[in-house]
Every structure is written in structure tokens, then in C-alpha cells.
Amino acid sequence: MGVDTGKTFTAVDGGGDWPNPWTTAVLMGVLARRGRTQGREGDRVLARRCFEALRSTASWDTGRAYYAHGMIPVKATGEVMPTHHWGSSLVGQYPLVAQGLCEYFEATGDSEALEFGLALAEGVLADLQPGQGVIGISARDGSYQGHLHHHLYFLAGLAHLAALSSEPRRSSGHSGPPDSGASSQSLLMVR
């Protein structure tokens, strides 16, 4: 079963729908909160399936995650939605999933969501997200150019991850993997 989000479907069962990272993350957070506040087990189950869809379509590099196709929907089978549906500009967009992962974690306590969110943050710090070019967020100093609300939503999610994480370097200002040479300004901290 998919949930119609207007432009595409958000995958919750792998039955042929196209999971868009942003809409799937938003739906996941809403379902998890409603499942917790209203005691709706079905919503919690669907929220978990949304999480699994997000995690299954991520790419991995030594424990760090990223979305090889940005915000372009990708099925769990690896099939990428043709860009004529969404436009090639979404390939270079940061997937806006961190905030949804935080909301899901807060509502369910599912530590896998926090671990995955932190792996995505590490992917950003390692500059693994392809297609960023001039619009990318600098791992050196946190600066960026380009679409303001998109970046701020992304950075707010990273800050939320930092607040939920108990790892000292995420709250002490260190900004990258150990020995990365990154500056002391962390992407996980908002000035």
C-alpha cells in the first residue's frame, strides 16, 4: 500500500511505489508521532516500514551513508525514477530525511533511526553526497550557497541529530571523522 503524496508515492511496502526520501521521512515522522499519541499500532508499523525504505535506498561507504541520487526516488531494487518525472535538479539536492528520522526516533525510541541519521550526517561531513558542487555545504566551515530554505531544513535536521546524540564530538564543535583535517566548526552545530 502506498500513500499518495501528490507527485509520487511514498513506499511503505515495497510493492512498486517510488520512495521519495523527503516525503517518506515526513510521513514516517507523522505516523510515528500519531502511533505514539493515539496508540495506533498500525501507524507505528507503517512508520517502521518507511524507515526501512529510507535505509534500504541509501548508499554506504565505510559506515557513512548518503543518497547517490539525491532526492530522486529510488526503489529498493535500485531502480531510479527517470529524471523526466522530477527533473535533474533533484539529483544534486540533499535528501531531507534527518528531521523525519529524529521525529521517528523520539516517538519510537528506535535506535536504528538515530544510528542511520548519524551515518547520513557523517556522509555529509565526508562530502559523499554527489552532485553538490557550488550548492554543497562546506565540511570545512559549514558555509553554503543556493536554495536557502532547503539548506536550512537540512541543517535543522542535522542540529536535531546532534542534540539527540550523546557522542561528545557532536556537541563539542569537532566537525568530521577523526583525523579528517576538518575545521572546528561542525555541520552538526548551528551557529
C-alpha positions as CSV (number, residue, x, y, z in Angstrom):
1,M,0.0,0.0,0.0
2,G,1.3,3.5,-0.9
3,V,0.3,6.8,0.5
4,D,-0.5,9.3,-2.3
5,T,1.7,12.4,-1.7
6,G,0.6,14.3,-4.8
7,K,3.6,14.0,-7.1
8,T,4.8,10.5,-6.3
9,F,4.0,7.7,-3.9
10,T,5.8,7.1,-0.6
11,A,6.8,3.4,-0.3
12,V,5.6,1.6,2.7
13,D,5.5,-1.9,1.4
14,G,8.0,-2.2,-1.5
15,G,5.1,-3.0,-3.8
16,G,6.2,-1.0,-6.7
17,D,5.9,2.5,-5.3
18,W,8.7,5.1,-5.6
19,P,10.0,6.1,-2.2
20,N,11.0,9.8,-2.3
21,P,13.3,10.4,0.6
22,W,11.7,13.7,1.7
23,T,8.1,12.6,1.6
24,T,8.9,9.2,3.1
25,A,10.7,10.9,6.0
26,V,7.9,13.4,6.6
27,L,5.3,10.6,6.6
28,M,7.5,8.4,8.8
29,G,7.6,11.2,11.5
30,V,3.9,11.9,11.3
31,L,3.0,8.2,11.6
32,A,5.3,7.6,14.5
33,R,4.0,10.5,16.4
34,R,0.4,9.6,15.8
35,G,1.1,6.0,16.7
36,R,2.6,7.1,20.0
37,T,0.0,9.7,20.9
38,Q,-3.1,7.8,19.7
39,G,-1.9,4.3,20.4
40,R,-2.3,3.3,16.8
41,E,-0.1,0.2,16.3
42,G,-0.7,0.2,12.5
43,D,0.8,3.7,12.3
44,R,3.9,2.5,14.2
45,V,4.2,-0.4,11.8
46,L,3.9,1.8,8.7
47,A,6.4,4.3,10.2
48,R,8.9,1.4,10.7
49,R,8.4,0.4,7.0
50,C,9.0,3.9,5.9
51,F,12.3,3.9,7.9
52,E,13.3,0.6,6.3
53,A,12.6,2.0,2.8
54,L,14.7,5.1,3.6
55,R,17.6,3.0,4.9
56,S,17.4,0.4,2.1
57,T,17.7,3.0,-0.7
58,A,20.8,4.7,0.9
59,S,24.3,4.1,-0.3
60,W,27.1,3.3,2.1
61,D,30.8,4.0,2.4
62,T,32.7,2.7,5.5
63,G,29.8,3.3,7.9
64,R,28.7,6.6,6.3
65,A,25.5,6.9,4.4
66,Y,24.3,9.1,1.5
67,Y,21.8,9.1,-1.3
68,A,23.6,8.6,-4.6
69,H,20.6,10.1,-6.4
70,G,19.8,12.9,-4.0
71,M,16.1,13.5,-3.8
72,I,15.3,11.4,-6.9
73,P,13.0,8.4,-5.9
74,V,14.8,5.0,-5.9
75,K,13.1,1.7,-5.4
76,A,14.6,-0.8,-3.0
77,T,15.6,-2.8,-6.1
78,G,17.9,0.0,-7.1
79,E,15.7,1.2,-10.0
80,V,16.0,5.0,-10.2
81,M,13.0,7.1,-11.3
82,P,13.7,8.6,-14.7
83,T,14.6,12.3,-14.2
84,H,12.0,13.5,-16.7
85,H,9.4,12.9,-13.8
86,W,11.2,15.0,-11.3
87,G,13.9,16.9,-13.1
88,S,17.6,16.6,-13.0
89,S,17.9,19.4,-10.3
90,L,16.8,17.0,-7.6
91,V,19.8,14.7,-8.2
92,G,22.1,17.3,-6.5
93,Q,19.7,18.1,-3.6
94,Y,20.5,16.9,-0.1
95,P,17.8,14.4,0.9
96,L,15.8,16.0,3.6
97,V,15.4,13.0,5.9
98,A,17.3,13.9,9.1
99,Q,14.3,15.7,10.8
100,G,12.0,12.8,10.0
101,L,14.5,10.4,11.4
102,C,14.7,12.5,14.6
103,E,10.9,12.6,14.9
104,Y,10.7,8.9,14.4
105,F,13.4,8.2,16.9
106,E,11.8,10.5,19.5
107,A,8.4,8.8,19.0
108,T,9.6,5.2,19.0
109,G,13.0,5.1,20.7
110,D,14.2,3.0,17.7
111,S,18.0,3.4,18.0
112,E,18.5,2.2,14.4
113,A,16.9,5.5,13.2
114,L,19.4,7.6,15.2
115,E,22.3,5.5,14.0
116,F,21.2,5.9,10.4
117,G,20.7,9.6,10.8
118,L,24.2,10.0,12.3
119,A,25.6,7.9,9.4
120,L,24.0,10.3,7.0
121,A,25.5,13.2,8.9
122,E,28.9,11.5,8.6
123,G,28.3,11.1,4.9
124,V,27.7,14.9,4.6
125,L,30.8,15.7,6.6
126,A,32.8,13.4,4.4
127,D,31.3,15.1,1.3
128,L,29.9,11.9,0.0
129,Q,26.6,13.3,-1.3
130,P,27.2,13.6,-5.1
131,G,26.2,16.5,-7.3
132,Q,26.6,19.2,-4.7
133,G,29.1,21.5,-6.4
134,V,28.6,25.1,-5.6
135,I,25.4,24.4,-3.6
136,G,27.1,22.0,-1.3
137,I,27.6,22.6,2.4
138,S,31.3,23.0,3.2
139,A,32.6,20.5,5.7
140,R,35.4,23.0,6.4
141,D,33.3,25.8,7.7
142,G,29.6,25.0,7.2
143,S,29.1,27.7,4.6
144,Y,26.8,27.2,1.6
145,Q,25.2,28.9,-1.4
146,G,22.0,28.3,-3.1
147,H,18.5,27.5,-2.1
148,L,18.1,28.8,1.4
149,H,15.0,27.0,2.8
150,H,16.3,23.7,1.5
151,H,19.6,24.1,3.2
152,L,18.1,25.4,6.5
153,Y,15.7,22.5,6.7
154,F,18.6,20.1,6.1
155,L,20.8,21.8,8.7
156,A,18.0,21.9,11.2
157,G,17.7,18.2,10.9
158,L,21.5,17.8,11.5
159,A,21.3,20.1,14.5
160,H,18.4,18.0,15.9
161,L,20.6,14.8,15.4
162,A,23.4,16.5,17.3
163,A,21.1,17.3,20.1
164,L,19.9,13.7,20.3
165,S,23.3,12.2,20.1
166,S,25.4,11.7,23.2
167,E,28.7,11.4,21.3
168,P,31.0,14.2,22.6
169,R,32.4,15.3,19.3
170,R,28.9,16.1,18.0
171,S,28.4,18.6,20.7
172,S,31.9,19.8,21.3
173,G,32.4,21.5,17.9
174,H,34.6,18.9,16.2
175,S,33.4,18.6,12.7
176,G,34.5,15.5,11.0
177,P,35.6,12.0,11.2
178,P,38.7,11.6,13.4
179,D,41.9,12.8,11.6
180,S,39.8,14.4,8.8
181,G,41.5,17.8,9.0
182,A,38.1,19.4,9.1
183,S,37.7,22.8,10.8
184,S,36.4,23.1,14.4
185,Q,33.0,24.4,13.1
186,S,30.8,21.4,13.0
187,L,28.0,21.0,10.4
188,L,26.1,19.4,13.2
189,M,26.1,22.6,15.1
190,V,24.1,25.7,14.0
191,R,25.8,29.0,14.8
